[in-house]
Amino acid sequence: MTDMNIEQAVTEIGNAEEVPGLATAWRWSPMSRFMFSLAMDTDGQWAYQMNSLDVHDEGLTRAVLEFARQHRLGRGPGARPFTIADGFSYGTYRFDAVVAAAPPVHGYHHGRNEALNEVVSAVFPAYRCEFRGDESLEEAVLRFKRMLRPTIISRLPAPYLRMRYENTRTNGGSVGPSRGFTTRDVLLRELGLLEGAPGSFVEFENASGQVWNVEWNGSWLVNGAARDVPPSESWVTSALGCP
């Protein structure tokens, strides 16, 4: 960690003000739709930042920052791309975890203050089913910037979901033998297209590493076992483990 003055760096942003009810924490709005909030760790050597877009809930933000600071979430240069802490709850939100994205993942201050960027965890409320914990830097960047929408506090779960598939009728399919990240909607679509396409399959994996292989060859097979009915949306939701 660099020996820098985080408080000075934040106050130099210009329109930063203290967060009510939270010590050594500030918030600022770089533009009308965004609110950025940052809480410094107790020793002043690290900070936790939560950004929100369009809707800003001060209570939720304060709870996330307090939780992150209590757990020292993602602190230090050796932190994983994603660090997950379970046991979070606030109000009527369904979030059950807080996640920290490491500096190379979030880049919140990249191009403006590189030294500050290197001592900040990007923290956000999350669903445990969205993360496995062993994501590579490349995987974390993909999910953080394109799939999770961490600045939207009203968001639904974006489950950890890796899939590969092949459909003999549509000629659609994934590239290569590995499962790639995708969305629940894509999984549901491809499962729905299996019927009437013998020789096709959909294989997917959840956050716990469980894998399902679904086929239709005149009848349904799930992991080799016969099934009377096609996989339903509720079955998929259960398989992915999301609330």
C-alpha positions in Angstrom: 0.0 0.0 0.0 1.2 3.5 -0.8 1.7 5.9 2.1 -0.8 8.6 1.0 -3.3 10.9 2.6 -6.7 9.5 1.6 -8.7 12.3 3.4 -6.8 15.0 1.5 -7.2 13.2 -1.8 -11.0 13.0 -1.3 -11.4 16.6 -0.1 -9.5 17.8 -3.1 -12.2 16.3 -5.3 -14.1 19.5 -4.7 -17.7 18.9 -3.8 -17.1 16.2 -1.2 -19.1 16.4 2.1 -19.1 14.3 5.2 -21.5 11.4 5.3 -23.9 12.0 8.2 -23.7 9.4 11.0 -20.5 7.8 9.7 -17.0 8.8 10.9 -14.2 9.6 8.4 -16.6 9.1 5.4 -17.4 11.4 2.5 -19.8 11.6 -0.4 -19.8 13.5 -3.6 -21.7 13.7 -6.9 -19.6 13.9 -10.1 -22.8 14.3 -12.1 -26.5 14.4 -11.5 -27.2 10.7 -11.7 -24.3 9.5 -9.6 -23.5 9.5 -5.9 -20.1 8.3 -4.7 -19.5 7.5 -1.0 -16.2 6.6 0.6 -15.3 5.5 4.1 -11.7 5.4 5.3 -10.4 2.5 7.4 -9.6 3.2 11.0 -5.9 3.5 10.4 -6.3 5.8 7.4 -4.4 3.4 5.0 -7.3 2.0 3.1 -10.8 3.0 2.0 -14.1 1.5 0.9 -16.2 3.2 -1.8 -19.8 2.5 -2.9 -21.2 4.2 -6.0 -24.9 4.4 -6.8 -26.7 5.4 -9.9 -30.1 7.2 -10.1 -31.4 6.0 -6.7 -29.3 6.7 -3.7 -30.3 5.2 -0.3 -28.2 6.8 2.4 -29.1 4.2 5.0 -28.1 1.3 2.8 -24.9 3.0 1.7 -23.9 3.7 5.3 -24.7 0.1 6.3 -22.6 -1.3 3.4 -19.6 1.0 4.2 -19.8 0.1 7.9 -20.0 -3.6 7.1 -17.1 -3.4 4.7 -15.0 -1.4 7.2 -15.8 -3.9 9.9 -14.7 -6.8 7.7 -11.7 -4.9 6.2 -13.2 -6.2 3.0 -10.8 -6.7 0.1 -8.1 -4.7 1.9 -4.5 -4.8 0.7 -2.6 -5.5 -2.6 -2.9 -9.3 -2.1 -6.7 -9.3 -2.1 -8.6 -11.5 -4.6 -10.4 -9.8 -7.5 -13.6 -10.3 -5.6 -13.8 -10.7 -1.8 -17.2 -11.8 -0.4 -18.6 -11.4 3.1 -21.8 -13.1 4.0 -24.3 -12.1 6.6 -25.3 -8.7 5.4 -28.9 -7.4 5.6 -30.6 -4.0 5.6 -34.2 -3.0 5.6 -36.4 -4.8 3.0 -33.6 -5.4 0.6 -32.9 -9.0 -0.3 -29.1 -8.6 -0.4 -27.3 -11.1 1.8 -23.6 -10.2 1.2 -21.3 -7.3 0.6 -18.6 -7.7 -2.0 -15.4 -5.8 -2.6 -13.8 -5.5 -6.0 -10.1 -5.0 -6.0 -8.5 -1.8 -7.5 -7.5 -3.5 -10.9 -11.2 -4.5 -11.2 -13.0 -1.3 -10.4 -10.7 1.4 -11.6 -12.9 4.0 -9.9 -10.1 6.6 -9.8 -8.1 5.4 -12.8 -6.9 8.3 -14.9 -7.6 10.9 -12.1 -5.7 9.7 -9.0 -3.9 6.4 -9.5 -2.5 6.5 -5.9 -6.0 6.8 -4.5 -7.3 4.0 -6.8 -4.7 1.6 -5.4 -6.0 1.9 -1.8 -9.7 1.7 -2.5 -12.0 -1.3 -2.5 -15.2 -0.9 -4.5 -17.9 -2.3 -2.3 -21.5 -3.0 -3.0 -24.5 -5.0 -1.7 -24.8 -8.3 -3.4 -26.4 -11.8 -3.5 -24.2 -14.7 -2.4 -25.3 -16.7 -5.5 -23.5 -14.2 -7.7 -20.0 -15.2 -6.8 -17.8 -18.3 -6.4 -14.8 -16.5 -4.8 -12.1 -17.8 -7.1 -12.8 -15.5 -10.1 -9.7 -14.5 -12.1 -9.0 -10.9 -12.7 -10.3 -11.2 -16.2 -13.5 -12.9 -15.1 -14.0 -10.3 -12.3 -13.6 -7.4 -14.7 -16.1 -8.9 -17.1 -18.7 -9.5 -14.5 -18.2 -6.2 -12.6 -18.3 -4.0 -15.6 -20.8 -5.8 -17.9 -23.0 -8.1 -15.9 -23.5 -7.3 -12.2 -24.6 -3.6 -12.4 -23.2 -3.0 -8.9 -24.3 0.7 -8.8 -28.0 -0.2 -9.2 -29.4 -0.8 -5.7 -32.8 -2.1 -7.0 -31.2 -4.8 -9.2 -32.2 -8.4 -9.2 -29.7 -11.2 -8.7 -27.3 -11.9 -11.6 -26.4 -15.4 -10.6 -23.0 -16.9 -11.2 -23.7 -19.0 -14.3 -21.4 -20.6 -16.8 -22.8 -22.5 -19.7 -22.0 -24.3 -22.9 -24.5 -25.6 -25.3 -25.2 -26.9 -28.8 -28.5 -27.0 -30.7 -28.8 -29.1 -33.8 -32.0 -27.3 -34.9 -30.9 -23.7 -34.6 -27.3 -24.4 -35.3 -26.5 -22.3 -32.3 -23.8 -23.2 -29.8 -20.9 -22.0 -27.7 -17.3 -21.8 -28.8 -14.9 -24.4 -27.5 -15.1 -26.9 -24.7 -15.2 -24.5 -21.8 -18.3 -23.1 -20.1 -18.5 -19.3 -20.4 -20.4 -16.7 -18.3 -23.9 -15.9 -19.4 -27.3 -14.8 -18.0 -30.3 -16.6 -16.7 -32.4 -15.4 -19.6 -30.0 -17.0 -22.1 -30.0 -20.2 -20.2 -33.8 -20.3 -20.1 -34.0 -19.5 -23.8 -31.6 -22.3 -24.8 -33.4 -24.8 -22.5 -36.6 -23.9 -24.2 -35.1 -24.5 -27.6 -33.9 -28.1 -26.8 -37.3 -29.8 -27.3 -37.5 -31.2 -30.9 -33.7 -30.9 -31.4 -32.3 -34.4 -30.8 -28.5 -34.5 -30.1 -28.7 -31.0 -28.5 -27.6 -30.2 -25.0 -27.3 -27.4 -22.5 -24.7 -27.7 -19.7 -24.4 -25.1 -16.9 -22.7 -24.5 -13.6 -23.7 -22.5 -10.6 -21.7 -20.7 -7.9 -21.2 -23.8 -5.8 -19.6 -25.7 -8.8 -22.7 -27.9 -9.3 -23.1 -28.9 -13.0 -26.2 -29.9 -14.8 -26.4 -31.4 -18.3 -29.8 -31.2 -20.0 -30.6 -33.1 -23.2 -33.7 -33.8 -25.3 -33.6 -37.0 -27.3 -37.4 -37.7 -27.7 -37.6 -37.3 -23.9 -35.8 -35.2 -21.3 -32.6 -36.2 -19.6 -30.9 -34.2 -16.7 -27.5 -35.5 -15.8 -28.4 -38.8 -17.5 -31.6 -39.3 -15.6 -35.0 -39.4 -17.3 -37.3 -36.5 -16.6 -41.0 -36.3 -17.4 -41.3 -32.6 -17.9 -39.0 -29.9 -19.3 -36.9 -27.9 -16.9 -39.1 -25.1 -15.5 -38.1 -21.5 -14.6 -38.5 -22.3 -10.9 -36.2 -25.4 -11.4 -33.6 -23.1 -13.0 -33.9 -20.6 -10.2 -33.5 -23.3 -7.6 -30.5 -24.8 -9.4 -28.8 -21.4 -9.5 -29.4 -20.9 -5.8 -30.6 -17.3 -6.0 -33.4 -15.8 -3.8 
